[in-house]
Every structure is written in structure tokens, then in C-alpha cells.
Amino acid sequence: MIDQCTIKSGGVKKNRKKSKNRVGEMSLASNRSEEGLPGRGLVEQYINSHQFAAGDKLPSIRELAAEMGVKPGTVRDALLDAQGKGLVRIIPRAGTFVAQLDATGHQQLDCDIDEPLRQRLAVDEEHNRFHLLEARELLEVELVGRAVRRRELQDLLPLRELLESMAAIKPKGRGDNYVQLDVQFHLEIARLAGNAVMANMLQVLLDALTPYLNELPWSRQRVARTDDSHANLYQTLIEGDVAAAQCEMRHHLQDAYETLMQQLRQPLRAL
């Protein structure tokens, strides 16, 4: 497989770099980015403390500012931050409403979109895996580019925490637990992209692929490649480099594609 992650951005050639325990190094930059953001988390705390349910309308900005004891501008920034995380929906001339979330904390789509797609993507034949993988690459390359354009540095904290959780799992102990965190990592990038339809389409694809991903063996080489690629993806999000992020995502998914294809070819060699 040709390494397609040698790209040109702004006339300067950029190559993928191997990471060395970069999760810990990246945490300092993210921590610094959270300073000076007094509104961050205000809306989430308010919703939890007042036990708002999905669909409930929040008070106006002025009312929230008076109740919280902060300036209206701070509340406005906090609402925009909460909307970016999928916690609320701001509807012009109507107000701000608590979003409907699923068990993982992601904004839900109407079932008339989600369920038929799940039914159509039922994996009954081997060739369907190829289609799922190709569709996943098309979606995720676009989503990571959108995420880079929209993200604020403080939004990357959940990604860093997922990376740290994945790094805590020893290579010999990797299995369903690691795959679950890996899926959450990719869904978090999709959430940052700000398109709930595309994010839920990706979730359906990943749900269909997860049984096959759970079966893949973890060689030392695959462990190293996966860890490096996750860290590189996170770094491109920090740097705000759209081209590098999309290239890294493509390389990351092609590696998973090749690993899965090798697994599928094994029974054929035994015949």
C-alpha cells in the first residue's frame, strides 16, 4: 500500500511523523487552551443542576446571566460552546432547547433516518464489508476536515481522555474494550464536525463493522501503527491542519482496511 500521507500544504511538504508517547506531551497544550474561558461548561452545569430533560427550553440569555451572576456575553459564548458539543439546539427566534442525547451522550437523530439505514446495512455477505469500509473512509475523511475547521482547542479534551484510556490498555490486553474506545474516538471527531446526520451515519457504519474489528489480531506492528496514527490525528486537530488531518485519517483507515482484508483472506489460503 502506498503511503498517501505525504502532502503539500501551503507549498510546504509535510510527511507523517512517528509519535513517541505524544499523548502526554499534547496534554499541556490542551490544558493551556482552556485558560481564559469562564463560560466553558456553564450551560452543562446549569442543565444538570436544574435537571432539564431533552426538549426543555432554557431561559433567555439575560435571565441565565442574571441567575448565574455573569455577563450576557459569557452566557452567549457558553451556549455556542454547548451547541458545538451537541448539548443544546439554538433555534433563531424560538430559543435554546436541550438536545435529545443517546446513551453515549451524542445527539440522536430521528429514527426514521437511523433505523432504515441500519436495516439496509445488515452484514450478511463478505463483500458488504468492503462497501462498509469504503463508505466509512468517504465519511470520516470529510468529517475530520470539518472538525478541524470548527474545533476550538478546549473541545479536544474528550479526545485526549480517550487516547489516554486507550494507551492505558496493554497490547496483550487489547480486545473488545479497546475497540469500543477506538469507536468512541472516531465518533467524537465526527461530533466535532457539527453535522449530526453524517455523525449518525458513521455510527451506523461502525456498529456494523465492530464485530469484525473485534476479531482482528493485535500484532506488535499493528499496535505501534494504530497508536502512532491516533496520536497523529490528534496532533493535526491541535494544529488546525485540514489537509494533514484528512490525509492522516485516510492513511489510518486504509491500514485498518488492509488488516481486515488480510484476516478475510486467511480461510482462502487454507482451502
C-alpha angles and dihedrals in degrees: 000000000000115000102240094183096095101101142160119238119177090347093302120113115233125193129194110262125210112245125225110203089315095163091080092044092051094052093074093058092049093047091053090051091060094062118100095027105115093166096054111118095003095116094045090052091047093051092048096045093049093042095232116184129217110287095024116135118235122223119265121279092257092049092048091048091052093047094046095041095234136113120277089242090059091052091048091053091046091052092051090049090050092048090051088055092050094246097120140016119225111207115189113245090001106068141237120311133190109252125238106250131192126223092280094053096255124132111263126231125218109277090233086073100035106044100049089050091052091050093050092049094055104140108229102142134047095240091059089072090064091052092049092050093048092048090048092054093050091051099042097047089055093042096052090051090053090046092055091051094049105034127109114206092244089058090067095069095095090052092051091049091051091050090051091050091050092047090053091063110089116232093246090052097053116123138106090343092059094043090053091055090045091054090049089051092056093043090052090055088049091051091053088056088069098224109116094187094056091042092054092046087055091049090054091050093048092048088055093047098043097085090057094043089053090058097055116108120239109229120181089252093053092047091053094045093048095047092048093047094050091050091047091051091052091048093053089053090052092048093046093230107154097184093048092047093051092046092048091049091051091050091046094052094043088056090053089046092054093047091052092046091053089053091050092050094055097083089050091058090053093058 
